[in-house]
Amino acid sequence: MNAVSIGPLAFDVERLAAILGIGAFVALASLLSSRVDSRLGPWSTMTLVLGLIGARAGHVLAHWESFLAEPWRILAFWQGGFSATGTLAGILIAAVPLLRRSSRLMPWAAGSLAAGAVAWFSILALLGSNGAIAAPDTRLATLDGRSIALSERDGRPLVVNLWASWCPPCRREMPMMAEMARRHPQIDFVFANQGEAQERVADYLADAGLAIDTVIADRTSLLSRHYKAPGLPATLFIHPDGTLAASHLGEISRETLSEQIKRIAAPLAEKDI
């Protein structure tokens, strides 16, 4: 899947690219601040802060109806959700004071931003491909006694959530994902617990008051190995033909989940036209 493991840490590739891009920008700006002009230091800090604020604000504004019901999620940046347009707006705002004070510093500032952009897009280009991984043919038992194989799609898209009861972000996102499963009957949802016994899984769902149609107790973590998921939670979006369309490592936001559902449901909408 679209993720990287570094020692005990696991990163979604897009987040890793963003972290390394920011690191490259800050590192070069700090070097130039000590070698060229000290004003580049405060400018880089302001650019970073306004860029992040703009990125989040742009995403929130684009999905304001969703955030209106749960305004506290505006601060849930760990779920992801950032706007490229908002980032650019924040960077431009931060550039205005520097341009007024000394236009000769703009090439050095632009060089720092370019270094960050190159690092960002290089990581995405090298590591940012899921590949058309086919769903496994192995049949897995559900808690209600059925037997399913993810490869048997029958023309229906699929969302697979890999989770565990000991995983805090898994527990946080599951009520929202269960709700989204009920709201999208045209999409199959499978909640595949990784590494725990059926009894433990059933007890957790009962205690949490979660009513979910299709739950798998994948005791051997077969799906994590098949899709090379380095951590939990992980959400997989699978085309109607059984191939992997996209993946998300870490807690997922309602907005990201909605966007990916629309993507894998698009072929169904085209058939209905």
Summary of the structure (lengths in Angstrom):
residues: 273
radius of gyration: 21.7
end to end distance: 32.3
largest distance: 70.9
contacts: 872
relative contact order: 0.15
helix: 56%
strand: 16%
